[in-house]
Amino acid sequence: MLPRDQRIIMPREIRQLVRRGKKTVTPLVISYSLTSDTSRAAVLVSKDVGNAPTRNRVRRRIRHILAAELPTRAVEVVVRALPPSASASWSDLREATIASLGRASERS
């Protein structure tokens, strides 16, 4: 789970990051990121991904991945899950999320 101080929860902050952030697309997730002094993240999972239990499972998986990866990066990121993420394995979702973070922090 992401610690409270590493979460982006205000909708206006999420909108601003999506509009101004660098977009990175993988087959399972899209990330929007900006360099920052602190590492913070938000996870967006729409109803297109699946029903509530499916969306929550995808959200928990991505949060767990981010909790492990964010301390090593100085970036604010919004990760948006795409519908194929619902049927993706843990390792595939992890690879896609880390790849999107890696590309985002390289360009930021």
C-alpha positions as CSV (number, residue, x, y, z in Angstrom):
1,M,0.0,0.0,0.0
2,L,1.2,3.5,-0.7
3,P,2.0,5.5,2.4
4,R,-0.4,8.5,2.9
5,D,2.3,11.0,2.1
6,Q,3.0,9.4,-1.3
7,R,-0.6,9.6,-2.5
8,I,-2.1,12.2,-4.8
9,I,-5.7,12.5,-3.7
10,M,-6.9,15.9,-4.8
11,P,-8.8,15.7,-8.1
12,R,-7.4,19.1,-9.3
13,E,-3.8,17.8,-8.7
14,I,-4.6,14.7,-10.7
15,R,-6.1,16.7,-13.6
16,Q,-3.2,19.1,-13.6
17,L,-0.7,16.2,-13.7
18,V,-2.6,14.5,-16.6
19,R,-2.7,17.8,-18.6
20,R,0.9,18.9,-17.9
21,G,2.7,15.6,-17.4
22,K,4.8,13.6,-19.8
23,K,2.7,10.7,-21.2
24,T,4.1,7.2,-21.5
25,V,2.0,4.5,-23.0
26,T,2.4,0.7,-22.5
27,P,-0.1,-2.0,-23.5
28,L,-1.5,-2.2,-20.0
29,V,-1.1,1.2,-18.4
30,I,-0.6,4.9,-19.3
31,S,1.4,7.1,-17.0
32,Y,1.6,10.9,-16.8
33,S,4.6,12.2,-14.8
34,L,6.4,15.3,-13.7
35,T,9.7,15.6,-11.8
36,S,9.2,16.7,-8.3
37,D,11.0,17.0,-4.9
38,T,8.7,14.3,-3.5
39,S,7.5,11.0,-4.9
40,R,3.8,10.8,-5.1
41,A,1.3,8.8,-7.2
42,A,-2.3,8.3,-8.0
43,V,-4.0,5.3,-9.7
44,L,-7.0,5.6,-12.0
45,V,-9.0,2.6,-13.0
46,S,-12.2,3.2,-15.1
47,K,-15.2,1.0,-15.5
48,D,-13.9,-0.1,-18.8
49,V,-11.4,-2.3,-16.9
50,G,-14.2,-4.5,-15.4
51,N,-16.6,-4.8,-12.5
52,A,-15.8,-3.4,-9.0
53,P,-13.8,-6.5,-7.7
54,T,-11.7,-6.5,-10.9
55,R,-11.0,-2.8,-10.8
56,N,-10.0,-3.0,-7.1
57,R,-7.7,-5.9,-7.8
58,V,-6.0,-4.0,-10.6
59,R,-5.8,-0.8,-8.4
60,R,-4.2,-2.8,-5.4
61,R,-1.7,-4.4,-7.7
62,I,-0.6,-1.2,-9.2
63,R,-0.4,0.5,-5.8
64,H,1.8,-2.3,-4.5
65,I,4.1,-2.0,-7.5
66,L,4.3,1.8,-7.0
67,A,5.0,1.5,-3.2
68,A,8.1,-0.5,-4.1
69,E,9.3,1.7,-7.0
70,L,8.5,5.3,-5.9
71,P,11.1,5.6,-3.1
72,T,13.8,5.3,-5.8
73,R,12.4,8.1,-8.0
74,A,11.7,11.8,-7.6
75,V,8.6,12.0,-9.7
76,E,4.9,12.6,-9.3
77,V,2.9,10.2,-11.4
78,V,-0.7,9.3,-12.4
79,V,-1.0,5.7,-13.6
80,R,-4.1,4.9,-15.6
81,A,-5.0,1.2,-16.0
82,L,-6.2,0.1,-19.5
83,P,-8.8,-2.7,-20.0
84,P,-6.2,-5.4,-20.8
85,S,-4.7,-4.9,-17.3
86,A,-7.7,-6.8,-15.9
87,S,-6.6,-10.1,-17.4
88,A,-2.8,-9.5,-17.2
89,S,-0.6,-11.5,-14.9
90,W,1.1,-10.0,-11.9
91,S,4.5,-10.1,-13.7
92,D,3.2,-8.5,-16.9
93,L,1.4,-5.7,-15.0
94,R,4.6,-5.1,-12.9
95,E,6.8,-5.0,-16.0
96,A,4.4,-2.5,-17.8
97,T,4.1,-0.3,-14.8
98,I,7.9,-0.2,-14.1
99,A,8.6,0.4,-17.8
100,S,6.2,3.4,-17.9
101,L,7.8,4.8,-14.8
102,G,11.3,4.2,-16.2
103,R,10.5,6.0,-19.4
104,A,8.8,8.8,-17.6
105,S,11.7,9.5,-15.2
106,E,14.2,9.3,-18.0
107,R,12.4,12.1,-20.0
108,S,11.4,14.2,-17.0
